[in-house]
């Protein structure tokens, strides 16, 4: 498996964990899930690239952890439709 494939695989796993978590996840928690030779920032860059400005959610820093949040540009419209944007 190429190193790009590995990064993509790890990115999908970390993306799912951050998405499913009820709290922001700290880098140390995420790094602990990766092999020692894989750099967390490289993996998270793959995740970030999946969420460009055309989407409704973004990966954000919340305090000292990472979490998915409604993109500010669409949060008001989501709120007006009765959904709760976080």
C-alpha positions in Angstrom: 0.0 0.0 0.0 1.4 3.4 -0.9 1.9 6.1 1.7 -0.9 8.2 0.1 -3.3 5.2 0.4 -2.3 4.9 4.1 -2.9 8.6 4.7 -6.3 8.4 3.1 -7.2 5.3 5.1 -6.1 6.9 8.4 -7.9 10.2 7.4 -11.2 8.3 6.9 -10.8 6.7 10.3 -10.0 9.9 12.1 -12.7 11.8 10.2 -15.3 9.3 11.4 -14.1 9.5 15.0 -14.2 13.3 15.1 -17.6 13.3 13.5 -19.1 10.7 15.9 -17.5 12.2 19.0 -19.8 14.2 21.3 -16.8 16.4 22.3 -13.8 17.9 20.5 -10.9 15.5 20.2 -7.4 16.5 21.2 -4.5 15.9 19.0 -2.9 13.6 21.6 -6.0 11.4 21.5 -5.9 11.3 17.7 -2.1 10.7 17.5 -2.5 7.8 19.9 -4.6 6.0 17.3 -1.9 6.3 14.6 1.3 4.3 14.1 4.4 6.1 15.4 5.7 6.8 11.9 2.5 8.6 10.8 2.3 12.4 11.4 -1.1 13.6 12.6 -0.9 16.9 10.8 -0.4 15.1 7.4 -3.5 12.9 8.1 -5.6 15.9 9.2 -4.7 17.8 6.1 -6.3 15.1 4.0 -9.5 15.5 6.1 -9.4 19.3 5.8 -9.1 19.1 2.0 -12.4 17.1 1.9 -14.3 20.1 3.4 -13.8 23.1 1.1 -15.8 26.3 1.2 -18.6 24.9 -0.9 -19.7 22.5 1.9 -21.9 23.1 4.9 -19.6 21.8 7.6 -15.9 22.3 8.5 -13.3 20.8 10.7 -12.6 23.4 13.4 -10.6 24.0 16.5 -12.9 24.1 19.5 -10.9 25.0 22.5 -7.8 22.8 22.2 -9.6 20.0 20.3 -10.9 19.3 16.8 -14.6 19.0 16.0 -16.9 19.3 13.0 -19.2 22.4 13.1 -21.7 24.0 10.8 -19.9 26.4 8.5 -20.6 30.0 9.7 -21.8 31.0 6.2 -24.7 28.6 6.4 -25.4 28.4 10.1 -28.0 31.1 10.1 -30.0 29.4 7.3 -29.8 26.1 9.1 -31.0 27.7 12.3 -33.9 29.4 10.5 -35.1 26.0 9.2 -35.4 24.8 12.8 -32.3 22.7 13.0 -29.8 23.4 15.7 -26.4 24.4 14.3 -23.4 23.8 16.5 
